[in-house]
Amino acid sequence: MLKCLYDVPAPAKLNLFLHIVGRRPDGYHLLQSVFVPIDWCDTLHFERRDDGRIARHDLGAVLPADDLCLRAARALQAASGSRHGVDISIRKEVPWGAGLGGGSSDAASTLLALNRLWGLNWSRSRLMELAVTLGADLPFFLGDGPAWVEGIGERLTPLRLAGERFYVVKPKASLPTAEIFRSPLLARDSSPAIVMDFLAQQSGFGKNDMQAAAQALCAEVEEAAVLLKSRFGNSRMTGSGSAVFARVQEKIGVENDAAFVEDIQLPEGWIGRQCRSLESHPLKGWLTD
């Protein structure tokens, strides 16, 4: 049995569009979206303990005392009956409150790593059942890569999408998801689409139904959207946080990636990063279906 796993990636994601198409009786919103993983990653290290204790160590930014990866580890320990514990060390790179899914990805990579480290050998479908109880984004990060996402995030249809370049901006401000869902500006009645609708248009398809509410709550979201649109001719908010992205290949006349970074001046406290979408999740081979 393995004793440690080092340098385990936890990639962020972009919502290429996000439509809210209804609401369940329990209050959860029903969505349609395309999620793609990107090469902006947190890095996690895992060392098995034999005393059953689960602990986290922050290798940079200090995380909340009881974050989602700890809850995921405890949930897997309880569901599997494992007597093992783990020391989890996290080097946090993906900003929180951004809509990039960083916390969910950390938790999913934790489930994947502990499934190996504790010798559980659970299938993807079994881990998925546990993951959806922890958060709506987690099932995606247990999948193979880009996906058409429906329901509350648990219904995934894998997509084959070529890699693309994006520029992602996270303003200094963060946005709690609950505030967006309480906003009267939140659109909840988009017409359902089908996968072929997206594949026929891709870059021009849809919108983010949360963006109007987010911009009303946080002026920096609109500032970021305007900034990227002026630079690249397009912009869109991702998820339910404050991050905004643009497809950079639509900007003509720039021959190398470095020029994009050098040309963009961001306000103090903002984070900007050039990213590539991933055609598959970096841990794709760690599970069987």
C-alpha positions in Angstrom: 0.0 0.0 0.0 1.2 3.5 -0.8 2.5 5.7 2.0 2.5 9.0 0.2 1.4 10.8 -2.9 3.2 14.1 -3.8 2.5 16.8 -6.4 -1.2 15.9 -6.9 -2.8 18.6 -9.2 -6.2 20.1 -8.6 -7.1 22.1 -11.7 -9.5 25.0 -11.8 -12.4 25.1 -14.3 -14.2 27.6 -16.5 -17.9 27.7 -17.2 -18.0 28.5 -21.0 -21.6 29.3 -20.4 -24.0 28.9 -17.5 -27.8 28.8 -17.9 -30.3 28.4 -15.1 -33.2 26.5 -16.5 -35.3 25.8 -13.4 -35.5 25.1 -9.7 -36.1 21.9 -7.7 -38.7 21.7 -4.9 -35.8 21.7 -2.4 -34.6 25.1 -3.6 -31.6 23.9 -5.6 -31.3 25.6 -9.0 -31.1 23.4 -12.2 -28.4 24.5 -14.6 -26.9 23.7 -17.9 -23.2 24.5 -18.6 -20.0 23.4 -20.2 -17.2 23.0 -17.8 -13.6 22.8 -19.0 -10.5 22.2 -16.7 -7.7 24.7 -17.1 -4.0 24.6 -16.3 -4.3 26.9 -13.2 -3.9 24.3 -10.5 -3.5 23.9 -6.7 -0.9 21.3 -5.7 -1.6 18.8 -2.9 0.7 16.3 -1.0 -0.7 13.3 0.9 1.1 11.3 3.6 -0.8 8.3 5.0 -1.2 8.1 8.8 -2.0 4.9 10.7 -3.6 6.6 13.7 -6.8 7.6 11.9 -6.2 11.3 12.2 -6.9 13.7 9.4 -4.9 17.0 9.3 -4.2 19.8 6.8 -1.1 21.9 6.4 -1.1 25.1 4.4 2.0 25.7 2.3 1.2 29.3 1.5 -2.2 31.0 1.8 -4.0 30.2 5.0 -7.2 28.3 4.3 -10.4 28.1 6.5 -10.0 25.8 9.5 -12.5 23.3 8.1 -12.3 23.5 4.4 -13.9 21.2 1.8 -10.9 18.9 1.3 -11.0 18.0 5.1 -14.7 17.4 4.9 -14.2 15.2 1.8 -11.5 13.2 3.6 -13.6 12.7 6.7 -16.6 11.7 4.5 -14.6 9.1 2.7 -13.1 7.7 5.9 -16.6 7.3 7.4 -18.2 5.9 4.3 -15.3 3.4 3.7 -14.7 2.4 7.3 -11.0 3.0 6.7 -8.8 3.1 9.8 -6.2 5.2 8.1 -5.7 8.9 8.4 -3.7 11.4 6.3 -1.7 14.6 6.4 -2.7 16.9 3.6 -0.5 19.7 2.5 -1.9 22.3 0.1 -0.1 24.9 -2.0 -3.0 27.2 -2.9 -2.7 29.0 -6.3 -6.3 29.2 -7.5 -8.1 32.1 -5.8 -11.3 31.5 -3.8 -14.5 33.3 -4.3 -13.7 33.3 -8.0 -16.1 30.8 -9.5 -13.1 28.7 -10.6 -14.0 25.7 -8.5 -10.7 25.6 -6.6 -12.1 24.3 -3.3 -14.2 21.6 -5.1 -11.2 20.6 -7.2 -9.0 20.3 -4.0 -11.7 18.1 -2.5 -12.0 15.9 -5.6 -8.3 15.4 -5.8 -8.3 14.5 -2.1 -10.9 11.8 -2.8 -8.9 10.5 -5.8 -5.7 10.5 -3.8 -7.1 8.8 -0.7 -8.9 6.2 -2.7 -5.4 5.1 -3.7 -3.5 5.9 -0.5 -5.9 4.0 1.6 -6.2 1.1 -0.8 -10.0 1.4 -1.3 -10.1 1.0 -5.0 -13.6 2.5 -5.3 -15.0 3.0 -8.8 -15.7 6.4 -10.3 -19.5 5.9 -9.9 -19.1 5.1 -6.2 -16.9 8.1 -5.5 -19.4 10.2 -7.5 -22.2 9.3 -5.2 -20.2 10.5 -2.2 -18.9 13.6 -4.1 -22.4 15.0 -4.9 -23.3 15.1 -1.2 -20.3 17.4 -0.6 -20.8 20.0 -3.4 -22.3 20.4 -6.8 -19.0 21.0 -8.6 -17.2 17.9 -7.2 -18.5 15.3 -9.6 -17.0 17.2 -12.6 -13.5 17.1 -11.0 -13.9 13.3 -10.8 -14.6 13.1 -14.5 -12.4 12.7 -17.5 -12.3 16.3 -18.7 -14.6 18.8 -20.5 -18.2 18.1 -19.9 -21.8 19.2 -20.6 -23.2 19.6 -17.1 -26.8 19.5 -16.1 -29.0 19.0 -13.0 -27.3 20.7 -10.0 -23.9 19.7 -11.4 -24.1 15.9 -11.1 -25.2 15.0 -14.6 -22.2 14.9 -16.8 -21.8 14.2 -20.5 -18.1 14.1 -21.6 -17.2 16.3 -24.5 -14.2 16.3 -26.8 -13.0 19.9 -27.1 -9.7 21.1 -28.5 -7.5 23.1 -26.1 -8.0 26.9 -26.2 -6.1 29.9 -24.7 -7.9 32.1 -22.2 -7.0 35.1 -20.1 -8.6 34.9 -16.6 -8.9 37.9 -14.3 -9.9 37.6 -10.6 -10.7 41.1 -9.1 -9.7 41.8 -5.5 -13.3 41.4 -4.4 -14.8 37.9 -4.0 -18.5 37.0 -4.3 -20.4 34.6 -2.0 -22.7 32.4 -4.2 -25.6 32.8 -1.7 -25.7 36.6 -2.4 -26.1 36.0 -6.1 -28.9 33.5 -5.7 -30.8 36.0 -3.5 -30.6 38.7 -6.1 -33.8 39.7 -7.9 -31.6 40.2 -11.0 -30.8 36.5 -11.2 -32.2 34.9 -14.4 -33.8 31.6 -13.6 -35.8 30.8 -16.8 -33.3 30.2 -19.7 -34.7 27.8 -22.3 -33.1 24.3 -22.1 -30.5 23.7 -24.8 -28.9 20.5 -26.2 -25.3 19.6 -26.7 -25.5 20.1 -30.4 -26.5 23.8 -29.9 -23.2 24.4 -28.1 -21.1 22.4 -30.5 -22.5 24.3 -33.5 -21.5 27.7 -32.0 -19.0 27.2 -29.1 -17.3 30.5 -28.7 -20.5 32.5 -29.3 -22.9 30.3 -27.4 -25.1 31.3 -24.5 -24.2 33.6 -21.5 -23.8 33.4 -17.8 -27.2 33.9 -16.2 -25.5 35.0 -12.9 -23.5 37.8 -14.5 -26.1 40.7 -14.2 -26.7 39.9 -10.5 -23.0 39.6 -9.9 -22.2 43.0 -11.6 -24.9 44.7 -9.5 -23.4 43.3 -6.3 -19.8 43.9 -7.2 -18.7 46.7 -9.6 -15.3 45.0 -10.0 -16.9 42.2 -12.0 -18.2 44.6 -14.6 -14.9 46.4 -14.6 -13.1 43.2 -15.3 -15.6 42.2 -18.0 -15.2 45.6 -19.7 -11.4 45.4 -19.5 -11.1 42.0 -21.1 -13.7 42.8 -23.8 -11.7 46.0 -24.7 -8.5 43.9 -25.0 -9.8 40.7 -26.6 -13.2 41.5 -28.0 -15.0 39.1 -25.7 -15.5 38.4 -22.0 -17.7 36.4 -19.7 -18.0 35.7 -16.0 -17.3 32.1 -15.0 -19.3 30.2 -12.4 -20.8 32.2 -9.5 -17.7 34.1 -8.3 -16.0 37.2 -9.4 -13.6 35.9 -12.0 -14.0 36.8 -15.7 -12.3 35.2 -18.7 -11.8 35.9 -22.4 -10.8 33.7 -25.3 -7.5 35.2 -26.4 -7.2 33.7 -29.8 -9.9 36.2 -31.0 -7.3 39.0 -30.6 -5.4 39.2 -33.9 -1.9 40.3 -34.4 -0.1 39.0 -31.3 2.4 36.3 -32.0 3.3 34.9 -28.6 1.7 34.3 -25.2 4.0 36.6 -23.2 2.8 39.7 -25.1 -0.7 39.2 -23.7 0.5 39.3 -20.1 2.8 42.3 -20.7 0.1 44.4 -22.3 -2.5 44.1 -19.5 -2.3 46.5 -16.6 -4.5 45.3 -13.7 -5.6 47.3 -10.7 -3.8 46.6 -7.4 -4.9 43.4 -5.8 -6.3 41.9 -9.0 -4.9 38.6 -10.4 -4.6 37.9 -14.1 -3.3 34.8 -15.6 -3.1 33.3 -19.0 -4.4 29.7 -19.1 -5.0 26.9 -21.5 -8.0 24.6 -21.3 -7.1 20.9 -20.8 -8.4 18.2 -23.1 -8.5 15.8 -20.2 -8.2 15.9 -16.4 -4.6 15.3 -15.3 -5.8 12.5 -13.0 -8.0 10.9 -15.6 -6.4 7.4 -15.3 -6.8 7.2 -11.5 -10.3 5.7 -11.6 -12.3 2.9 -13.3 -15.9 3.5 -14.2 
